[in-house]
Amino acid sequence: MFICLGGIKGNEGTGQVNLGSIATLRLVYRAWYYFRLGYSTYLTFLLGYFSTLVTVYYLAVKNMPPLLDLFPHFLEFALLATVIGAPLAVVIGWIHLKRSRLFSSEQDISVESNPYIYKLQPGWMKEAWTPVMLAQLKILRRLSEKGGLLTDSEKKEIAELEGKMETLIKGGYVGSPRRELSF
């Protein structure tokens, strides 16, 4: 048996699944996600920030006498750059989220690739909410049929909804998960 990016290979045709390996693989995937998040969000941010300050100061400010007169020490340059740069970064981030279409495009891509858009979330949604909704739908269908209130097309529509809800409760997908869209 070996681990690949798509899952676990091995025991094909035997119907056996090694649960210890699945748990290990899941732990590896989670650790990889946490590593990427921590590294890209925090470590590279700090490294990038300080390396930019050092590079600009020692390659630009030190070689330009008028700027060196203004910033004779690195600490003064770093403080002023931070006092100006931090609010500027906040304004740029706000524009990115609130005033440009960039963030909404990023969210569109996230929604398209999120499998939980097409299946039930584990927990209360799968264990309580949807089964209650399915039970209510079945009761309303029976009452409506008893009263002769449903047309054939409405009966068909309700049957399709019941089938979708049962598929979701069993852990299946509805809709078209992970469809590939062009840029």
C-alpha positions as a printed NumPy array, in Angstrom:
array([[  0.   ,   0.   ,   0.   ],
       [  1.257,   3.522,  -0.76 ],
       [  0.04 ,   7.078,  -0.335],
       [ -0.536,   9.328,  -3.334],
       [ -2.014,  12.808,  -3.653],
       [ -5.442,  11.436,  -4.596],
       [ -5.761,   8.948,  -1.749],
       [ -4.584,   5.516,  -0.651],
       [ -3.643,   2.788,  -3.112],
       [ -3.561,  -0.839,  -2.134],
       [ -5.948,  -3.613,  -1.154],
       [ -7.713,  -3.212,  -4.522],
       [-10.338,  -5.817,  -5.14 ],
       [-10.306,  -7.104,  -1.562],
       [-12.923,  -4.733,  -0.219],
       [-10.664,  -4.013,   2.741],
       [ -9.713,  -0.523,   3.825],
       [ -6.977,   0.108,   6.328],
       [ -8.555,   2.723,   8.627],
       [ -5.233,   3.484,  10.322],
       [ -3.797,   4.517,   6.968],
       [ -6.811,   6.689,   6.186],
       [ -6.485,   8.455,   9.539],
       [ -2.758,   8.926,   8.947],
       [ -3.361,  10.281,   5.465],
       [ -6.001,  12.657,   6.799],
       [ -3.572,  13.859,   9.466],
       [ -0.897,  14.418,   6.81 ],
       [ -3.334,  16.417,   4.638],
       [ -4.41 ,  18.539,   7.592],
       [ -0.804,  19.161,   8.652],
       [  0.048,  20.152,   5.059],
       [ -2.851,  22.624,   5.029],
       [ -1.84 ,  24.136,   8.386],
       [  1.776,  24.389,   7.21 ],
       [  0.781,  26.205,   4.002],
       [ -1.512,  28.557,   5.902],
       [  1.016,  29.389,   8.622],
       [  3.925,  29.719,   6.226],
       [  2.16 ,  31.81 ,   3.593],
       [  0.2  ,  33.994,   5.977],
       [  2.649,  34.632,   8.789],
       [  6.213,  33.515,   8.145],
       [  6.557,  34.821,   4.6  ],
       [  4.79 ,  38.037,   5.554],
       [  7.288,  38.797,   8.315],
       [ 10.272,  37.703,   6.243],
       [  9.084,  39.703,   3.256],
       [  8.408,  42.791,   5.33 ],
       [ 11.78 ,  42.849,   7.05 ],
       [ 13.76 ,  41.86 ,   3.962],
       [ 12.082,  44.664,   1.994],
       [ 12.975,  47.194,   4.698],
       [ 16.583,  45.996,   4.868],
       [ 16.972,  45.863,   1.092],
       [ 15.508,  49.307,   0.478],
       [ 17.512,  50.899,   3.281],
       [ 20.905,  49.366,   2.574],
       [ 20.701,  49.423,  -1.235],
       [ 18.769,  52.624,  -1.843],
       [ 18.879,  54.932,   1.167],
       [ 22.568,  54.28 ,   2.005],
       [ 23.6  ,  55.095,  -1.591],
       [ 21.676,  58.373,  -1.846],
       [ 23.165,  61.126,   0.327],
       [ 19.95 ,  63.233,   0.533],
       [ 18.018,  60.207,   1.818],
       [ 20.855,  59.213,   4.124],
       [ 20.706,  62.703,   5.671],
       [ 16.988,  62.155,   6.225],
       [ 17.433,  58.613,   7.638],
       [ 20.897,  58.262,   9.176],
       [ 19.842,  55.095,  11.045],
       [ 17.929,  52.022,   9.913],
       [ 15.547,  52.142,  12.889],
       [ 14.265,  55.618,  11.938],
       [ 13.649,  54.455,   8.368],
       [ 11.907,  51.267,   9.537],
       [  9.622,  53.168,  11.938],
       [  8.605,  55.748,   9.333],
       [  8.068,  53.064,   6.696],
       [  5.868,  51.156,   9.144],
       [  3.892,  54.247,  10.191],
       [  3.191,  55.044,   6.531],
       [  3.067,  51.481,   5.181],
       [  0.673,  49.92 ,   7.695],
       [ -2.249,  52.347,   7.101],
       [ -1.545,  52.223,   3.357],
       [ -1.743,  48.422,   3.433],
       [ -5.036,  48.621,   5.359],
       [ -6.514,  50.979,   2.735],
       [ -5.323,  48.717,  -0.109],
       [ -6.821,  45.674,   1.636],
       [-10.103,  47.497,   2.181],
       [-10.226,  48.485,  -1.499],
       [ -9.492,  44.873,  -2.464],
       [-12.374,  43.546,  -0.335],
       [-14.959,  46.298,  -0.658],
       [-14.376,  48.307,  -3.817],
       [-12.936,  45.977,  -6.439],
       [-14.28 ,  42.902,  -8.187],
       [-11.142,  40.937,  -7.305],
       [-12.396,  39.562,  -3.983],
       [-15.766,  38.531,  -5.419],
       [-13.947,  36.64 ,  -8.203],
       [-11.81 ,  34.865,  -5.599],
       [-14.948,  33.888,  -3.697],
       [-16.617,  32.625,  -6.877],
       [-13.68 ,  30.274,  -7.405],
       [-13.781,  29.151,  -3.762],
       [-17.499,  28.382,  -3.964],
       [-17.093,  26.468,  -7.239],
       [-14.364,  24.267,  -5.766],
       [-15.908,  23.771,  -2.297],
       [-17.444,  20.275,  -2.075],
       [-19.747,  21.341,   0.787],
       [-21.718,  23.506,  -1.621],
       [-22.967,  20.231,  -3.138],
       [-23.202,  18.021,  -0.041],
       [-24.236,  18.366,   3.596],
       [-21.815,  19.639,   6.179],
       [-20.99 ,  17.093,   8.856],
       [-22.612,  17.697,  12.218],
       [-25.976,  19.221,  12.976],
       [-26.819,  19.912,   9.331],
       [-26.463,  16.252,   8.385],
       [-27.543,  14.643,  11.647],
       [-30.508,  16.815,  12.673],
       [-31.579,  19.657,  10.396],
       [-31.931,  17.862,   7.071],
       [-33.6  ,  14.735,   8.529],
       [-36.162,  17.014,  10.223],
       [-36.752,  18.866,   6.947],
       [-37.166,  15.54 ,   5.106],
       [-39.666,  14.32 ,   7.721],
       [-41.646,  17.561,   7.388],
       [-41.646,  17.258,   3.607],
       [-42.933,  13.676,   3.795],
       [-45.685,  14.637,   6.261],
       [-46.754,  17.608,   4.112],
       [-46.763,  15.412,   0.992],
       [-48.978,  12.799,   2.679],
       [-51.377,  15.439,   4.01 ],
       [-51.54 ,  17.185,   0.642],
       [-52.095,  13.908,  -1.203],
       [-54.83 ,  12.927,   1.252],
       [-56.561,  16.256,   0.623],
       [-56.078,  15.97 ,  -3.143],
       [-54.122,  19.214,  -3.27 ],
       [-51.155,  18.099,  -5.404],
       [-50.922,  17.931,  -9.168],
       [-48.898,  15.192, -10.839],
       [-46.036,  17.592, -11.547],
       [-45.973,  18.714,  -7.896],
       [-45.901,  15.074,  -6.754],
       [-42.968,  14.439,  -9.083],
       [-41.145,  17.56 ,  -7.862],
       [-41.599,  16.588,  -4.196],
       [-40.421,  13.029,  -4.917],
       [-37.274,  14.449,  -6.554],
       [-36.655,  16.692,  -3.534],
       [-37.097,  13.762,  -1.155],
       [-34.617,  11.753,  -3.22 ],
       [-32.063,  14.583,  -3.163],
       [-32.436,  15.003,   0.595],
       [-32.003,  11.262,   1.157],
       [-28.888,  11.309,  -1.054],
       [-27.483,  14.191,   0.982],
       [-28.219,  12.482,   4.303],
       [-26.365,   9.375,   3.069],
       [-23.306,  11.548,   2.274],
       [-23.818,  11.92 ,  -1.462],
       [-23.677,  14.948,  -3.735],
       [-26.416,  16.868,  -5.504],
       [-25.733,  19.286,  -8.307],
       [-22.476,  19.363, -10.227],
       [-19.512,  19.377,  -7.842],
       [-16.103,  20.57 ,  -9.004],
       [-17.048,  21.475, -12.505],
       [-14.287,  23.012, -14.527],
       [-14.929,  26.561, -15.662],
       [-12.823,  28.604, -17.98 ],
       [-11.051,  31.721, -16.796]])
